[in-house]
Amino acid sequence: MRRAGRGVVVAALLALLGTALVGCGTTHTGSNLAIGDCFDVPTTADITTIPTKPCTEPHGGEVFHAFDAPGGGAYPTDEAWGQLIFPICDPVFKTYTGTAVEDRTDIDYLFLVPTSDRWGGGDRHVTCFIRSLDGSPLDHSYRASS
């Protein structure tokens, strides 16, 4: 049931990956966002940076997995993104948090994907990140060992 809601939010995030990301004073590209990085999820597509922050401070997302999507050809639809990403990120979510995503009532995840322009240029990087289901800020890391 929650998967249907993800597509709408993910569609709003499609334009975000590929912008410069700045965290802890170091400039990153979207493909260099590290597992465990916490950040505030942008609310507009008109951004140039996404700063990372300590996970102990209020934040909107925590990166738990990143990978390069296989294939080429046409830019994936929202449904195709889900068919590609959910089978990869669901088990990693369970490993990272210690709980299956469908068993959580407080958090689940979204993902950042390349824009169609960046896809056309060969960018296939996908970043999966934890977010709260009710929209409230996260205030700690959800890594199982934390």
C-alpha positions in Angstrom: 0.0 0.0 0.0 2.8 2.5 0.9 4.5 1.8 -2.4 1.8 3.7 -4.3 2.4 6.8 -2.3 6.1 6.6 -3.0 5.7 7.2 -6.7 4.1 10.6 -6.3 6.9 11.8 -4.0 9.6 10.2 -6.1 8.3 11.9 -9.2 8.9 15.3 -7.4 12.5 14.2 -6.6 13.4 13.0 -10.1 14.9 16.4 -11.0 17.1 16.6 -7.9 19.9 14.1 -8.5 22.9 15.3 -10.4 23.1 18.7 -8.6 26.2 19.4 -6.6 25.9 18.1 -3.0 27.7 19.8 -0.2 28.3 18.2 3.2 30.5 19.0 6.1 32.4 21.5 4.0 33.2 19.0 1.2 31.6 19.3 -2.2 30.1 16.0 -3.6 28.3 15.0 -6.7 25.1 13.1 -6.2 26.9 9.8 -7.0 29.3 10.4 -4.1 26.6 10.7 -1.4 27.8 8.2 1.2 25.9 5.5 3.0 24.9 6.9 6.4 24.8 10.6 5.3 21.9 12.5 6.7 20.4 15.5 5.0 17.2 17.6 4.6 15.2 16.5 1.7 14.8 19.4 -0.8 11.3 20.7 -1.2 11.9 22.3 -4.6 13.5 21.2 -7.8 15.3 24.6 -8.1 18.3 23.7 -6.0 22.0 23.8 -6.4 23.2 22.0 -3.3 21.9 19.5 -0.6 23.9 19.9 2.6 24.5 16.9 4.7 24.4 17.1 8.5 25.0 15.1 11.6 22.3 12.4 12.1 21.9 13.6 15.7 20.4 16.9 14.3 16.9 17.0 12.9 17.0 15.9 9.3 14.7 14.6 6.6 16.6 11.7 5.1 19.4 9.1 5.7 21.1 7.4 2.9 21.2 3.6 3.3 22.1 2.4 -0.2 23.4 3.7 -3.5 23.9 1.8 -6.8 24.1 2.3 -10.5 21.0 1.2 -12.4 21.6 -1.3 -15.2 20.8 -0.7 -18.8 20.3 2.1 -21.1 17.7 3.1 -23.6 14.7 5.3 -22.8 14.4 7.0 -19.5 12.4 4.8 -17.0 8.8 5.7 -16.1 7.9 6.0 -12.4 6.6 2.5 -12.5 9.8 1.2 -14.1 11.9 2.9 -11.5 9.9 1.2 -8.7 10.3 -2.2 -10.4 14.0 -1.7 -10.6 14.6 -0.1 -7.1 12.3 -1.9 -4.7 13.8 -5.4 -5.2 17.3 -3.9 -4.6 16.6 -1.4 -1.8 14.0 -3.4 0.2 16.5 -6.1 1.4 19.2 -3.5 2.0 16.8 -1.5 4.1 16.2 -4.6 6.3 20.0 -5.1 6.6 20.6 -1.5 7.4 17.8 -0.9 9.9 17.4 -4.5 11.2 13.7 -4.5 10.2 11.8 -5.1 7.0 10.3 -1.9 5.4 6.8 -3.4 5.5 7.1 -4.0 9.2 7.9 -0.4 10.0 5.2 2.1 11.1 7.5 5.1 11.6 9.8 5.1 8.5 10.1 3.9 5.0 12.2 5.1 2.1 12.4 7.1 -1.1 15.0 7.4 -3.8 16.8 10.0 -5.9 17.4 9.1 -9.5 19.1 11.0 -12.4 17.1 13.5 -14.4 16.3 12.4 -18.0 19.0 14.7 -19.3 21.6 13.1 -17.0 20.3 9.6 -17.9 20.8 10.5 -21.6 24.4 11.4 -20.7 25.0 8.0 -19.0 24.3 8.8 -15.4 22.6 5.7 -13.8 23.2 6.5 -10.1 20.3 5.8 -7.6 20.4 6.8 -4.0 17.9 5.2 -1.5 17.2 7.1 1.7 15.1 6.7 4.8 12.4 9.2 5.6 9.7 9.4 8.3 6.2 8.3 7.3 4.5 11.3 9.0 6.9 13.9 7.6 8.4 14.7 11.0 12.2 15.2 11.2 14.4 12.3 12.0 16.6 12.8 15.0 19.0 9.9 15.0 20.5 7.3 12.6 18.4 4.2 11.8 21.5 2.1 11.1 20.9 -1.1 13.1 24.3 -0.8 14.9 23.6 2.8 16.0 
